[in-house]
Amino acid sequence: MSDSMRLRCTGCGTVYDQDIYSCPRRDGILEPVRERRRVSSIAELKGPGPGIWQYRALLPAAGEPVSLGEGNTPLVESRDLGPSLGLSLYFKDEGRNPTGSFKDRAASVMVTMEKRRGPSVLVTSSSGNAACAVAAYGSAARMRCVIFMYHPTQEKLTTAMAYRPQIYRVDTSLESEVLEMARAASRELGWRLLNTAAADNPYILEGYKTIAFELYEQMGGEVPDYVVCPSASGSLLLGVWKGYLELMESGLIRAMPRMVGVQPESCSPICRAFREGLAVIEPGGAPNTCAGGLVLEDPGATGQQTLDTVRRSGGTMVAVTEEIIRETLYTLPAREQVFGGPSGVAGVAGLILATRQGVVPRGARVVCVVSESGFKGLTLLREGFEAPPVIKPDIAALKELRGHVR
Ligand SMILES: Cc1ncc(COP(=O)(O)O)c(C=O)c1O
């Protein structure tokens, strides 16, 4: 096995010479062991692609990648919200990935690694975005795919179905039970586990870290003061942090960003532990949120590492109300022309709160990850607007209604 295929647990430090999904002690996340190389320019680490595989030198050695052109998402400079909050603000628009969320980055690396290991069945559990991503990349790899879904929106269910995986909607009120279904199927049926909490698969953070590499290039080598991520297990946040760490180890940057994780108030175990100064996260919450992607009552070893990373970075965790998530959902497209879904814009909602509370200071340079497309939440979005008036195909009718034309 080549060096980059060996896996080390971030918790106990054990190194494994075989492809396994989790450290049996479940006290950390498995990471590929890689020799660190110092470089003077990121160009030395880049190749022709496709998608995130342009950073192949920093990704696991995998043969031919399973790619749908993920990554390379736009960094949009805020023209309205940023100035009004006194911030230099940018949105990393992850909704522009092939299936409409940042999960495509993880799915590309995970499915590539599974394809290399030969034919089998892929299995995942998800409230929606991971289901769409795994179904699409599984189908690109011509691998069978079984998905346990947790209370999906119609948009997410339909998108996933279009790629023709076997889907089961699991009848439970606990996301953690759905996650456990996928783990049990992997253990007992030998299926390959592609859950997207980092402690369940070593290749998730490998995909997400490419967000930091792109940010480095898009910001001309500057490191933002803060990176804000909507968070469930915190894998997205950990991936961005890992990307910046690798840039630091390569000698390309000298400072790290402060990491900010945002969760919906009704399901915010990492926020609670952060706020109360707990060393260990206590699972819990009574999820009642429109941000379905962020529901996870027990974030496990991944959540624990997220809590430690946020503290170590000097960042913060923010819990947001339904009201502010919805307000952000309904106003962001017209204010900034960034089209996010409810879980996707939760980070923006959290940033607004953190800035008002003075936790993120005025003048800071901030990147907010918008993690899913508004197309994933059309039904909810529709609730935010009055139905447009219907008129006869007649200019006189328009003139009569002029009062409605702004
Ligand atoms: C849109 C969206 N944003 C953020 C997350 C947070 O994921 P995590 O913190 O587990 O990486 C999810 C998880 O499913 C999601 O769907």
The ligand as an SDF file (V2000), in Angstrom:
LIG
                    3D

 16 16  0  0  0  0  0  0  0  0999 V2000
  -26.7580   22.3300    2.8340 C   0  0  0  0  0  0  0  0  0  0  0  0
  -25.9410   21.7600    3.9470 C   0  0  0  0  0  0  0  0  0  0  0  0
  -25.0880   22.5720    4.5860 N   0  0  0  0  0  0  0  0  0  0  0  0
  -24.3410   22.1470    5.6020 C   0  0  0  0  0  0  0  0  0  0  0  0
  -24.4160   20.8350    6.0330 C   0  0  0  0  0  0  0  0  0  0  0  0
  -23.6050   20.4750    7.2100 C   0  0  0  0  0  0  0  0  0  0  0  0
  -22.9040   19.3340    7.1270 O   0  0  0  0  0  0  0  0  0  0  0  0
  -21.7270   18.9060    8.0610 P   0  0  0  0  0  0  0  0  0  0  0  0
  -21.5090   19.9450    9.0990 O   0  0  0  0  0  0  0  0  0  0  0  0
  -22.1650   17.6090    8.6380 O   0  0  0  0  0  0  0  0  0  0  0  0
  -20.6020   18.7750    7.1020 O   0  0  0  0  0  0  0  0  0  0  0  0
  -25.2840   19.9350    5.3840 C   0  0  0  0  0  0  0  0  0  0  0  0
  -25.3740   18.5440    5.7910 C   0  0  0  0  0  0  0  0  0  0  0  0
  -26.0550   17.7210    5.2670 O   0  0  0  0  0  0  0  0  0  0  0  0
  -26.0700   20.4110    4.3170 C   0  0  0  0  0  0  0  0  0  0  0  0
  -26.9190   19.6190    3.6440 O   0  0  0  0  0  0  0  0  0  0  0  0
  1  2  1  0
  2  3  1  0
  2 15  2  0
  3  4  2  0
  4  5  1  0
  5  6  1  0
  5 12  2  0
  6  7  1  0
  7  8  1  0
  8  9  2  0
  8 10  1  0
  8 11  1  0
 12 13  1  0
 12 15  1  0
 13 14  2  0
 15 16  1  0
M  END
$$$$
